Structures are given as structure tokens and as C-alpha cells.
Amino acid sequence: MNYLTMSELESLGFEIIKSYEHDEWMTQRRQKGCITVETTWLKSGEFVSQDLWVEEVMCESFTKANLFVLDKILNQ
């Protein structure tokens, strides 16, 4: 399994902000701070996709170490 389960997202503190059904799919959107994760399954329960996005964040103070970590993660 190469995606986060809903219980894993919940344990990380992500809260449901939207949950809806459309055609043969179910989608749940969870958010924590500036990070949003959207997971979609077929109504049969089969995993389809998981998308992640990070809202624009303005950081006026950061460390060199933090910048190296963010660069490694966000600029893969």
C-alpha cells in the first residue's frame, strides 16, 4: 500500500473538511494547517488516487536546515 489510510491521516491530526460521492467514486478531503490530502475510492472500496497540496505559506523566519529539508521534499 503506497498511500495513507484515513486512520493514519486522522492519527496525524488531519481533519475532514469535505466528503462527497460522485458517479462511481467517493472522495474525502482532509486538512491540517497548510496541507490538504484528497483521497478517492470506487464505491466498491477500491483505492483510486490520493492527491496532496500545500497552500502558499509566507515564512519570514526560517533556518538553513529547514530550507534544505523543504527543498528536498517540494522540489523532487
C-alpha positions as CSV (number, residue, x, y, z in Angstrom):
1,M,0.0,0.0,0.0
2,N,1.6,3.3,-1.1
3,Y,-1.0,5.7,0.3
4,L,-2.1,6.9,3.7
5,T,-5.2,5.3,5.2
6,M,-7.9,7.5,6.7
7,S,-7.0,6.3,10.2
8,E,-3.3,7.2,9.5
9,L,-4.4,10.7,8.4
10,E,-6.6,11.0,11.5
11,S,-3.8,10.0,13.8
12,L,-1.6,12.6,12.2
13,G,-4.2,15.3,13.1
14,F,-5.8,15.7,9.6
15,E,-9.5,16.7,9.9
16,I,-12.2,16.0,7.3
17,I,-13.2,19.2,5.6
18,K,-15.2,17.7,2.7
19,S,-16.6,14.3,1.9
20,Y,-18.8,13.5,-1.2
21,E,-19.9,10.9,-3.7
22,H,-19.8,11.4,-7.4
23,D,-20.7,8.9,-10.1
24,E,-19.0,5.6,-9.0
25,W,-16.4,7.3,-6.7
26,M,-16.2,8.5,-3.1
27,T,-13.9,11.3,-2.2
28,Q,-12.7,12.6,1.2
29,R,-10.7,15.8,1.7
30,R,-8.7,16.2,4.9
31,Q,-6.6,19.2,6.1
32,K,-4.1,20.1,8.7
33,G,-2.6,23.5,8.6
34,C,-1.5,24.4,5.1
35,I,-1.5,20.7,3.9
36,T,-4.6,19.1,2.2
37,V,-4.9,15.5,1.3
38,E,-7.7,14.3,-1.0
39,T,-8.4,10.5,-1.3
40,T,-10.7,8.9,-3.8
41,W,-12.1,5.3,-3.9
42,L,-14.5,3.4,-6.0
43,K,-17.8,2.8,-4.2
44,S,-16.7,-0.8,-4.1
45,G,-13.9,0.3,-1.7
46,E,-11.0,0.0,-4.2
47,F,-8.4,2.8,-3.8
48,V,-8.2,5.2,-6.9
49,S,-6.0,8.1,-6.0
50,Q,-4.5,10.4,-3.3
51,D,-3.5,13.9,-4.0
52,L,-1.7,16.3,-1.8
53,W,-1.3,20.1,-2.0
54,V,0.4,22.7,0.1
55,E,-1.2,26.2,0.3
56,E,1.0,29.2,-0.1
57,V,2.9,29.9,3.1
58,M,4.7,33.1,3.9
59,C,7.8,32.4,6.2
60,E,9.7,35.5,7.3
61,S,11.9,33.5,9.6
62,F,13.5,30.1,8.8
63,T,16.7,28.2,9.3
64,K,19.1,26.9,6.6
65,A,18.3,23.4,7.8
66,N,14.6,23.9,7.3
67,L,15.2,25.3,3.8
68,F,17.3,22.2,2.8
69,V,14.5,19.9,4.0
70,L,11.8,21.8,2.3
71,D,13.8,21.9,-1.0
72,K,14.4,18.2,-0.8
73,I,10.7,17.4,-0.3
74,L,9.0,20.0,-2.5
75,N,11.4,20.0,-5.4
76,Q,11.7,16.3,-6.1
